[in-house]
Each structure stands twice: as structure tokens, then as C-alpha cells.
Amino acid sequence: MTKAEFVAKVAEKTDLKKVEAEKAVNAFLETVSEILKAGDKISFTGFGSFEVSERAAREGRNPQTGEKMQIKASRAPRFKVGKGLKDAVN
């Protein structure tokens, strides 16, 4: 499903115009991004939670040349599925 299809589905379920639904979806995505950038966690009971995990610096290999290289430490967004969503999918 694309973002446009998702926006159309939200508009249909909420009786909003597509433009309004797109603003709501964009606001949600921007808010999640801002919260994760700040290092905070977001939990939606029964759905799941978004959080940031820390990746330590490590040594890796260039797959083309096989030479060793240093991989920098980084932060990565993670999503943990909640029980309600997991049960709904299964």
C-alpha cells in the first residue's frame, strides 16, 4: 500500500477530505519523527511502540573488496509490535 492509498483509506474511514486526511497523516509522521529524533519512545497500547536503539561502532568488511573498514556508531528507529496487532494479523 502506498502513502496515497493509505491517505485515501484514512479519508474514507474518517469522512475527511483527502487533503485533510493527508495533512493528518503527514502530521502524525512528522510528530513520530520529531519524538524519535529527541530520543523518546512512543507507545500505542495494543498496537506497538516506536523507539530508538543505539548501534555500537564495529568493524566490518567491504563486500566487493573484502578489506576491513570501520562502521560508525549510529541510532536506528525500531518498532515493536503490540499484542493486539499481533493477534489481529494472526
CNS distance restraints for C-alpha pairs under 8 A (distance, minus, plus):
assign (resid   1 and name CA) (resid   5 and name CA) 6.03 0.50 0.50
assign (resid   1 and name CA) (resid   6 and name CA) 6.60 0.50 0.50
assign (resid   2 and name CA) (resid   6 and name CA) 6.20 0.50 0.50
assign (resid   3 and name CA) (resid   7 and name CA) 6.09 0.50 0.50
assign (resid   4 and name CA) (resid   8 and name CA) 6.23 0.50 0.50
assign (resid   5 and name CA) (resid   9 and name CA) 6.24 0.50 0.50
assign (resid   6 and name CA) (resid  10 and name CA) 6.23 0.50 0.50
assign (resid   7 and name CA) (resid  11 and name CA) 6.09 0.50 0.50
assign (resid   7 and name CA) (resid  18 and name CA) 6.61 0.50 0.50
assign (resid   7 and name CA) (resid  21 and name CA) 5.85 0.50 0.50
assign (resid   7 and name CA) (resid  22 and name CA) 5.52 0.50 0.50
assign (resid   7 and name CA) (resid  25 and name CA) 6.88 0.50 0.50
assign (resid   8 and name CA) (resid  12 and name CA) 6.15 0.50 0.50
assign (resid   8 and name CA) (resid  18 and name CA) 6.08 0.50 0.50
assign (resid   8 and name CA) (resid  21 and name CA) 7.54 0.50 0.50
assign (resid   9 and name CA) (resid  13 and name CA) 6.24 0.50 0.50
assign (resid  10 and name CA) (resid  14 and name CA) 6.05 0.50 0.50
assign (resid  10 and name CA) (resid  16 and name CA) 7.90 0.50 0.50
assign (resid  10 and name CA) (resid  21 and name CA) 6.20 0.50 0.50
assign (resid  11 and name CA) (resid  15 and name CA) 5.62 0.50 0.50
assign (resid  11 and name CA) (resid  16 and name CA) 4.79 0.50 0.50
assign (resid  11 and name CA) (resid  17 and name CA) 5.83 0.50 0.50
assign (resid  11 and name CA) (resid  18 and name CA) 5.40 0.50 0.50
assign (resid  11 and name CA) (resid  20 and name CA) 7.71 0.50 0.50
assign (resid  11 and name CA) (resid  21 and name CA) 5.18 0.50 0.50
assign (resid  12 and name CA) (resid  16 and name CA) 6.96 0.50 0.50
assign (resid  16 and name CA) (resid  20 and name CA) 6.02 0.50 0.50
assign (resid  16 and name CA) (resid  21 and name CA) 5.95 0.50 0.50
assign (resid  17 and name CA) (resid  21 and name CA) 6.18 0.50 0.50
assign (resid  18 and name CA) (resid  22 and name CA) 5.98 0.50 0.50
assign (resid  19 and name CA) (resid  23 and name CA) 6.34 0.50 0.50
assign (resid  20 and name CA) (resid  24 and name CA) 6.31 0.50 0.50
assign (resid  21 and name CA) (resid  25 and name CA) 6.16 0.50 0.50
assign (resid  22 and name CA) (resid  26 and name CA) 5.99 0.50 0.50
assign (resid  23 and name CA) (resid  27 and name CA) 5.98 0.50 0.50
assign (resid  24 and name CA) (resid  28 and name CA) 6.18 0.50 0.50
assign (resid  25 and name CA) (resid  29 and name CA) 6.25 0.50 0.50
assign (resid  26 and name CA) (resid  30 and name CA) 6.03 0.50 0.50
assign (resid  27 and name CA) (resid  31 and name CA) 5.99 0.50 0.50
assign (resid  28 and name CA) (resid  32 and name CA) 6.21 0.50 0.50
assign (resid  29 and name CA) (resid  33 and name CA) 6.20 0.50 0.50
assign (resid  30 and name CA) (resid  34 and name CA) 6.12 0.50 0.50
assign (resid  31 and name CA) (resid  35 and name CA) 6.17 0.50 0.50
assign (resid  32 and name CA) (resid  36 and name CA) 6.17 0.50 0.50
assign (resid  32 and name CA) (resid  42 and name CA) 7.65 0.50 0.50
assign (resid  33 and name CA) (resid  37 and name CA) 6.04 0.50 0.50
assign (resid  34 and name CA) (resid  38 and name CA) 6.33 0.50 0.50
assign (resid  35 and name CA) (resid  39 and name CA) 6.59 0.50 0.50
assign (resid  35 and name CA) (resid  40 and name CA) 5.59 0.50 0.50
assign (resid  35 and name CA) (resid  41 and name CA) 7.16 0.50 0.50
assign (resid  35 and name CA) (resid  42 and name CA) 7.60 0.50 0.50
assign (resid  36 and name CA) (resid  40 and name CA) 5.44 0.50 0.50
assign (resid  36 and name CA) (resid  41 and name CA) 6.59 0.50 0.50
assign (resid  36 and name CA) (resid  50 and name CA) 7.65 0.50 0.50
assign (resid  36 and name CA) (resid  51 and name CA) 6.38 0.50 0.50
assign (resid  36 and name CA) (resid  52 and name CA) 6.24 0.50 0.50
assign (resid  36 and name CA) (resid  77 and name CA) 7.21 0.50 0.50
assign (resid  39 and name CA) (resid  51 and name CA) 7.52 0.50 0.50
assign (resid  39 and name CA) (resid  52 and name CA) 6.25 0.50 0.50
assign (resid  40 and name CA) (resid  51 and name CA) 6.69 0.50 0.50
assign (resid  40 and name CA) (resid  52 and name CA) 7.45 0.50 0.50
assign (resid  41 and name CA) (resid  49 and name CA) 7.14 0.50 0.50
assign (resid  41 and name CA) (resid  50 and name CA) 5.79 0.50 0.50
assign (resid  41 and name CA) (resid  51 and name CA) 4.58 0.50 0.50
assign (resid  41 and name CA) (resid  52 and name CA) 7.21 0.50 0.50
assign (resid  42 and name CA) (resid  49 and name CA) 5.45 0.50 0.50
assign (resid  42 and name CA) (resid  50 and name CA) 5.17 0.50 0.50
assign (resid  42 and name CA) (resid  51 and name CA) 6.54 0.50 0.50
assign (resid  43 and name CA) (resid  48 and name CA) 6.03 0.50 0.50
assign (resid  43 and name CA) (resid  49 and name CA) 4.19 0.50 0.50
assign (resid  43 and name CA) (resid  50 and name CA) 6.50 0.50 0.50
assign (resid  44 and name CA) (resid  48 and name CA) 5.38 0.50 0.50
assign (resid  44 and name CA) (resid  49 and name CA) 5.93 0.50 0.50
assign (resid  45 and name CA) (resid  82 and name CA) 7.01 0.50 0.50
assign (resid  46 and name CA) (resid  82 and name CA) 5.05 0.50 0.50
assign (resid  46 and name CA) (resid  83 and name CA) 5.68 0.50 0.50
assign (resid  46 and name CA) (resid  84 and name CA) 4.32 0.50 0.50
assign (resid  46 and name CA) (resid  85 and name CA) 6.22 0.50 0.50
assign (resid  47 and name CA) (resid  81 and name CA) 6.32 0.50 0.50
assign (resid  47 and name CA) (resid  82 and name CA) 4.65 0.50 0.50
assign (resid  47 and name CA) (resid  83 and name CA) 6.99 0.50 0.50
assign (resid  47 and name CA) (resid  84 and name CA) 5.84 0.50 0.50
assign (resid  47 and name CA) (resid  85 and name CA) 5.05 0.50 0.50
assign (resid  48 and name CA) (resid  79 and name CA) 6.93 0.50 0.50
assign (resid  48 and name CA) (resid  80 and name CA) 5.43 0.50 0.50
assign (resid  48 and name CA) (resid  81 and name CA) 4.35 0.50 0.50
assign (resid  48 and name CA) (resid  82 and name CA) 4.00 0.50 0.50
assign (resid  48 and name CA) (resid  83 and name CA) 7.69 0.50 0.50
assign (resid  48 and name CA) (resid  85 and name CA) 7.42 0.50 0.50
assign (resid  49 and name CA) (resid  79 and name CA) 5.65 0.50 0.50
assign (resid  49 and name CA) (resid  80 and name CA) 5.29 0.50 0.50
assign (resid  49 and name CA) (resid  81 and name CA) 6.70 0.50 0.50
assign (resid  49 and name CA) (resid  82 and name CA) 7.21 0.50 0.50
assign (resid  50 and name CA) (resid  77 and name CA) 7.02 0.50 0.50
assign (resid  50 and name CA) (resid  78 and name CA) 5.69 0.50 0.50
assign (resid  50 and name CA) (resid  79 and name CA) 4.62 0.50 0.50
assign (resid  50 and name CA) (resid  80 and name CA) 6.58 0.50 0.50
assign (resid  51 and name CA) (resid  77 and name CA) 5.80 0.50 0.50
assign (resid  51 and name CA) (resid  78 and name CA) 5.31 0.50 0.50
assign (resid  51 and name CA) (resid  79 and name CA) 6.53 0.50 0.50
assign (resid  52 and name CA) (resid  75 and name CA) 6.35 0.50 0.50
assign (resid  52 and name CA) (resid  76 and name CA) 5.51 0.50 0.50
assign (resid  52 and name CA) (resid  77 and name CA) 4.48 0.50 0.50
assign (resid  52 and name CA) (resid  78 and name CA) 5.81 0.50 0.50
assign (resid  53 and name CA) (resid  75 and name CA) 5.68 0.50 0.50
assign (resid  53 and name CA) (resid  76 and name CA) 5.37 0.50 0.50
assign (resid  53 and name CA) (resid  77 and name CA) 6.32 0.50 0.50
assign (resid  53 and name CA) (resid  78 and name CA) 6.72 0.50 0.50
assign (resid  54 and name CA) (resid  73 and name CA) 7.52 0.50 0.50
assign (resid  54 and name CA) (resid  74 and name CA) 6.08 0.50 0.50
assign (resid  54 and name CA) (resid  75 and name CA) 4.63 0.50 0.50
assign (resid  54 and name CA) (resid  76 and name CA) 6.49 0.50 0.50
assign (resid  55 and name CA) (resid  73 and name CA) 5.44 0.50 0.50
assign (resid  55 and name CA) (resid  74 and name CA) 5.13 0.50 0.50
assign (resid  55 and name CA) (resid  75 and name CA) 5.85 0.50 0.50
assign (resid  55 and name CA) (resid  76 and name CA) 7.28 0.50 0.50
assign (resid  56 and name CA) (resid  72 and name CA) 7.42 0.50 0.50
assign (resid  56 and name CA) (resid  73 and name CA) 4.62 0.50 0.50
assign (resid  56 and name CA) (resid  74 and name CA) 6.80 0.50 0.50
assign (resid  57 and name CA) (resid  70 and name CA) 7.39 0.50 0.50
assign (resid  57 and name CA) (resid  71 and name CA) 5.63 0.50 0.50
assign (resid  57 and name CA) (resid  72 and name CA) 4.69 0.50 0.50
assign (resid  57 and name CA) (resid  73 and name CA) 4.01 0.50 0.50
assign (resid  57 and name CA) (resid  74 and name CA) 7.49 0.50 0.50
assign (resid  58 and name CA) (resid  70 and name CA) 6.06 0.50 0.50
assign (resid  58 and name CA) (resid  71 and name CA) 5.28 0.50 0.50
assign (resid  58 and name CA) (resid  72 and name CA) 6.83 0.50 0.50
assign (resid  58 and name CA) (resid  73 and name CA) 7.42 0.50 0.50
assign (resid  59 and name CA) (resid  68 and name CA) 6.86 0.50 0.50
assign (resid  59 and name CA) (resid  69 and name CA) 5.82 0.50 0.50
assign (resid  59 and name CA) (resid  70 and name CA) 4.65 0.50 0.50
assign (resid  59 and name CA) (resid  71 and name CA) 5.76 0.50 0.50
assign (resid  60 and name CA) (resid  68 and name CA) 5.79 0.50 0.50
assign (resid  60 and name CA) (resid  69 and name CA) 5.35 0.50 0.50
assign (resid  60 and name CA) (resid  70 and name CA) 6.13 0.50 0.50
assign (resid  60 and name CA) (resid  71 and name CA) 6.40 0.50 0.50
assign (resid  61 and name CA) (resid  66 and name CA) 5.48 0.50 0.50
assign (resid  61 and name CA) (resid  67 and name CA) 5.48 0.50 0.50
assign (resid  61 and name CA) (resid  68 and name CA) 4.50 0.50 0.50
assign (resid  61 and name CA) (resid  69 and name CA) 5.61 0.50 0.50
assign (resid  62 and name CA) (resid  66 and name CA) 4.97 0.50 0.50
assign (resid  62 and name CA) (resid  67 and name CA) 5.49 0.50 0.50
assign (resid  62 and name CA) (resid  68 and name CA) 6.45 0.50 0.50
assign (resid  62 and name CA) (resid  69 and name CA) 6.77 0.50 0.50
assign (resid  63 and name CA) (resid  67 and name CA) 7.98 0.50 0.50
assign (resid  81 and name CA) (resid  85 and name CA) 6.66 0.50 0.50
assign (resid  81 and name CA) (resid  86 and name CA) 6.48 0.50 0.50
assign (resid  82 and name CA) (resid  86 and name CA) 6.19 0.50 0.50
assign (resid  83 and name CA) (resid  87 and name CA) 6.00 0.50 0.50
assign (resid  84 and name CA) (resid  88 and name CA) 6.14 0.50 0.50
assign (resid  85 and name CA) (resid  89 and name CA) 6.22 0.50 0.50
assign (resid  86 and name CA) (resid  90 and name CA) 6.30 0.50 0.50
